[in-house]
Amino acid sequence: MKKNNNSNLKIIPLGGLEQIGMNITAFEYEDSIVVVDCGLSFPEDDMLGIDLVIPDVTYLKDNISKVKGFVITHGHEDHIGALPYILKDINVPIYATKLTIGLIENKLKEHNLLRNTKRKVIKHGQSINLGSFRIEFIKTNHSIQDASALAIYSPAGIVVHTGDFKVDYTPVFGDAIDLQRFAEIGKKGVLALMCDSTNAERKGFTMSERTVGRTFDNIFAEHKNTRIIIATFASNVDRVQQIINSAYKYGRKVAVEGRSMVNVIGTAAELGYLKIPDKTLIDIDQIKNYPDDKVVLITTGSQGESMAALSRMAASIHKKVTIKPNDTIIFSSNPIPGNEKAVSRVINELSRKGADVIFQDAHVSGHACQEEIKLIYSLVKPRYAIPVHGEYRHLKAQAGIAYELGIPKENIFILSSGDVLEMNENEEEHARVTGQVRTGAILVDGLGVGDVGNIVLRDRQHLAEDGIMIVVLTLEKHSNHLLAGPDIVSRGFVYVRESEDLMEEARIVVEDAIDTCLEKHITDWGKMKNVIKDSLGEFLWKRTKRNPMILPIIMEA
């Protein structure tokens, strides 16, 4: 790598720094850009009808000749979910570990992108050269296997990106996090550390994933005579492994329900990340052939999502599983911030059906708490701290930890998506934010990507809150006499059958408005529509204190 003293490394987060989700960061040095992660986020409550949200990558499109590849830290949706949408514009190779590539390939298959997307499986400890960068994959632990931290070597210095991580000395599968490598890289001198902030507010250490296995064993021992249903994240393969271990130990068959769960378990088993004893897995259709105390059902829906399998069971609309009194149902997850209400609703519905619902202690987080974050800082000894992955309060909590560990305030950067942070190894030049690039959220609704914008959402909000009134009338060509109407159709505004008086008065208001227009010789339909809207809107507001959307439709005959 040639040394060039007057060039800076630019770190540009394009998403993921105001929320948990949509993680994507560009690293740029002269004519090379490497993109770390490419995730989606799920819609906020006010994004009516939106399925998912992906980052705006205009900056990458504008600099497409520099973009060398996507480097992915692990296989969670908030790190890989946007790839199929973004590869359509930015078709560059993808580098990731085996399970991560397996999960990405599932997505590419669905979008018919397998044939024209280059993918390369990288092992932990391996490095790849991309333009001016060398990127080394470092083994970490997380709630999905094959997670990696990245050491990003550039001519301007080394940046360590932890990805999502925790320190688990006794993981269920594979090795513990490679702390030794973090220390070795720390010895070389690290320019900046970008560290996971999700649990930066929580004191202490995150418990080992293995502790959940012991909890399952205890629950299985205590509930020998009931059917057991466990809801967890589809991507937590280690959790699924421990459920299968306990089921096998207690002589139960395991069925899997939920599309994402079936997908991930299939991929993980195929690639050797899940060990399932012979004849343990049965098809969901076969559960009726076994007594309840010989069955475990692993399902999606631990977040109370309305269409996920567990929610459908709770609402009695699941085709194959009916909740019975005495079923034991375990929530093996914590509600993601914002989902508490939905989870609580599902728990109530299940309890009402007579099921025994367990949601304490059957979960551990996949993210580092304060002591593990301190450990990584102490090993890596970065000059600059750039907290990533979290809402503002999480980033701020990590900034506090970095400051406690002796990193000066001016060397800690809480960035916003779109900030361009420039830095190099030169002691005299301090890192600084030198500009902004365009970022934002692109909304995906069904097959439409980005065709629903703020205006459409505002209309949906308006319709959801106030309903709509459609006024239909027919005018005679040339003379503009009123031939038919005005007819008023209302949806989501008032129940028409009980408000006949109101509708009749509204009709008269519209007739008067039309007469006024015709008297004034207003023939321009646009103007007529505005007059109708204004007078009807004013009348309805006076009478009901509501503002429905008013759509006048004029036809001519």
Secondary structure in CASP SS format (residue, H / E / C, confidence):
PFRMAT SS
TARGET T0000
AUTHOR 0000-0000-0000
METHOD secondary structure of the structure
MODEL  1
M C 1.00
K C 1.00
K C 1.00
N C 1.00
N C 1.00
N C 1.00
S C 1.00
N C 1.00
L E 1.00
K E 1.00
I E 1.00
I E 1.00
P E 1.00
L E 1.00
G E 1.00
G C 1.00
L C 1.00
E C 1.00
Q C 1.00
I C 1.00
G C 1.00
M C 1.00
N C 1.00
I E 1.00
T E 1.00
A E 1.00
F E 1.00
E E 1.00
Y E 1.00
E C 1.00
D C 1.00
S E 1.00
I E 1.00
V E 1.00
V E 1.00
V E 1.00
D C 1.00
C C 1.00
G C 1.00
L C 1.00
S E 1.00
F C 1.00
P C 1.00
E C 1.00
D C 1.00
D C 1.00
M C 1.00
L C 1.00
G C 1.00
I C 1.00
D C 1.00
L E 1.00
V E 1.00
I E 1.00
P E 1.00
D C 1.00
V C 1.00
T H 1.00
Y H 1.00
L H 1.00
K H 1.00
D H 1.00
N C 1.00
I H 1.00
S H 1.00
K H 1.00
V E 1.00
K E 1.00
G E 1.00
F E 1.00
V E 1.00
I C 1.00
T C 1.00
H C 1.00
G C 1.00
H C 1.00
E H 1.00
D H 1.00
H H 1.00
I H 1.00
G C 1.00
A C 1.00
L H 1.00
P H 1.00
Y H 1.00
I H 1.00
L C 1.00
K C 1.00
D C 1.00
I C 1.00
N C 1.00
V C 1.00
P C 1.00
I E 1.00
Y E 1.00
A E 1.00
T C 1.00
K H 1.00
L H 1.00
T H 1.00
I H 1.00
G H 1.00
L H 1.00
I H 1.00
E H 1.00
N H 1.00
K H 1.00
L H 1.00
K H 1.00
E H 1.00
H C 1.00
N C 1.00
L C 1.00
L C 1.00
R C 1.00
N C 1.00
T C 1.00
K C 1.00
R E 1.00
K E 1.00
V E 1.00
I C 1.00
K C 1.00
H C 1.00
G C 1.00
Q C 1.00
S E 1.00
I E 1.00
N E 1.00
L E 1.00
G C 1.00
S C 1.00
F E 1.00
R E 1.00
I E 1.00
E E 1.00
F E 1.00
I E 1.00
K E 1.00
T C 1.00
N E 1.00
H C 1.00
S C 1.00
I C 1.00
Q C 1.00
D C 1.00
A C 1.00
S E 1.00
A E 1.00
L E 1.00
A E 1.00
I E 1.00
Y E 1.00
S E 1.00
P C 1.00
A C 1.00
G E 1.00
I E 1.00
V E 1.00
V E 1.00
H E 1.00
T C 1.00
G C 1.00
D C 1.00
F C 1.00
K E 1.00
V C 1.00
D C 1.00
Y C 1.00
T C 1.00
P C 1.00
V C 1.00
F C 1.00
G C 1.00
D C 1.00
A C 1.00
I C 1.00
D C 1.00
L H 1.00
Q H 1.00
R H 1.00
F H 1.00
A H 1.00
E H 1.00
I H 1.00
G H 1.00
K H 1.00
K H 1.00
G C 1.00
V E 1.00
L E 1.00
A E 1.00
L E 1.00
M E 1.00
C E 1.00
D E 1.00
S C 1.00
T C 1.00
N C 1.00
A C 1.00
E C 1.00
R C 1.00
K C 1.00
G C 1.00
F C 1.00
T C 1.00
M C 1.00
S C 1.00
E C 1.00
R H 1.00
T H 1.00
V H 1.00
G H 1.00
R H 1.00
T H 1.00
F H 1.00
D H 1.00
N H 1.00
I H 1.00
F H 1.00
A H 1.00
E H 1.00
H C 1.00
K C 1.00
N C 1.00
T C 1.00
R C 1.00
I E 1.00
I E 1.00
I E 1.00
A E 1.00
T C 1.00
F C 1.00
A C 1.00
S C 1.00
N C 1.00
V H 1.00
D H 1.00
R H 1.00
V H 1.00
Q H 1.00
Q H 1.00
I H 1.00
I H 1.00
N H 1.00
S H 1.00
A H 1.00
Y H 1.00
K H 1.00
Y C 1.00
G C 1.00
R C 1.00
K E 1.00
V E 1.00
A E 1.00
V E 1.00
E E 1.00
G C 1.00
R H 1.00
S H 1.00
M H 1.00
V H 1.00
N H 1.00
V H 1.00
I H 1.00
G H 1.00
T H 1.00
A H 1.00
A H 1.00
E H 1.00
L C 1.00
G C 1.00
Y C 1.00
L C 1.00
K C 1.00
I C 1.00
P C 1.00
D C 1.00
K C 1.00
T C 1.00
L E 1.00
I E 1.00
D C 1.00
I H 1.00
D H 1.00
Q H 1.00
I H 1.00
K H 1.00
N H 1.00
Y C 1.00
P C 1.00
D H 1.00
D H 1.00
K H 1.00
V E 1.00
V E 1.00
L E 1.00
I E 1.00
T E 1.00
T C 1.00
G C 1.00
S C 1.00
Q C 1.00
G C 1.00
E C 1.00
S C 1.00
M C 1.00
A C 1.00
A H 1.00
L H 1.00
S H 1.00
R H 1.00
M H 1.00
A H 1.00
A C 1.00
S C 1.00
I C 1.00
H C 1.00
K C 1.00
K C 1.00
V C 1.00
T C 1.00
I C 1.00
K C 1.00
P C 1.00
N C 1.00
D C 1.00
T E 1.00
I E 1.00
I E 1.00
F E 1.00
S C 1.00
S C 1.00
N C 1.00
P C 1.00
I C 1.00
P C 1.00
G C 1.00
N C 1.00
E H 1.00
K H 1.00
A H 1.00
V H 1.00
S H 1.00
R H 1.00
V H 1.00
I H 1.00
N H 1.00
E H 1.00
L H 1.00
S H 1.00
R H 1.00
K C 1.00
G C 1.00
A C 1.00
D E 1.00
V E 1.00
I E 1.00
F C 1.00
Q C 1.00
D C 1.00
A C 1.00
H C 1.00
V C 1.00
S C 1.00
G C 1.00
H C 1.00
A C 1.00
C C 1.00
Q H 1.00
E H 1.00
E H 1.00
I H 1.00
K H 1.00
L H 1.00
I H 1.00
Y H 1.00
S H 1.00
L H 1.00
V H 1.00
K C 1.00
P E 1.00
R E 1.00
Y E 1.00
A E 1.00
I E 1.00
P E 1.00
V E 1.00
H C 1.00
G C 1.00
E C 1.00
Y H 1.00
R H 1.00
H H 1.00
L H 1.00
K H 1.00
A H 1.00
Q H 1.00
A H 1.00
G H 1.00
I H 1.00
A H 1.00
Y H 1.00
E H 1.00
L C 1.00
G C 1.00
I C 1.00
P C 1.00
K H 1.00
E H 1.00
N H 1.00
I E 1.00
F C 1.00
I C 1.00
L C 1.00
S C 1.00
S C 1.00
G C 1.00
D E 1.00
V E 1.00
L E 1.00
E E 1.00
M E 1.00
N C 1.00
E C 1.00
N C 1.00
E C 1.00
E C 1.00
E C 1.00
H C 1.00
A C 1.00
R E 1.00
V E 1.00
T E 1.00
G E 1.00
Q E 1.00
V C 1.00
R C 1.00
T C 1.00
G C 1.00
A E 1.00
I E 1.00
L E 1.00
V E 1.00
D E 1.00
G C 1.00
L C 1.00
G E 1.00
V E 1.00
G C 1.00
D C 1.00
V C 1.00
G C 1.00
N H 1.00
I H 1.00
V H 1.00
L H 1.00
R H 1.00
D H 1.00
R H 1.00
Q H 1.00
H H 1.00
L H 1.00
A H 1.00
E H 1.00
D H 1.00
G C 1.00
I E 1.00
M E 1.00
I E 1.00
V E 1.00
V E 1.00
L E 1.00
T E 1.00
L E 1.00
E C 1.00
K C 1.00
H C 1.00
S C 1.00
N C 1.00
H C 1.00
L E 1.00
L E 1.00
A E 1.00
G E 1.00
P E 1.00
D E 1.00
I E 1.00
V E 1.00
S E 1.00
R E 1.00
G C 1.00
F C 1.00
V C 1.00
Y C 1.00
V H 1.00
R H 1.00
E H 1.00
S C 1.00
E H 1.00
D H 1.00
L H 1.00
M H 1.00
E H 1.00
E H 1.00
A H 1.00
R H 1.00
I H 1.00
V H 1.00
V H 1.00
E H 1.00
D H 1.00
A H 1.00
I H 1.00
D H 1.00
T H 1.00
C H 1.00
L H 1.00
E H 1.00
K C 1.00
H C 1.00
I C 1.00
T C 1.00
D C 1.00
W H 1.00
G H 1.00
K H 1.00
M H 1.00
K H 1.00
N H 1.00
V H 1.00
I H 1.00
K H 1.00
D H 1.00
S H 1.00
L H 1.00
G H 1.00
E H 1.00
F H 1.00
L H 1.00
W H 1.00
K H 1.00
R H 1.00
T H 1.00
K C 1.00
R C 1.00
N C 1.00
P C 1.00
M E 1.00
I E 1.00
L E 1.00
P E 1.00
I E 1.00
I E 1.00
M E 1.00
E E 1.00
A C 1.00
END
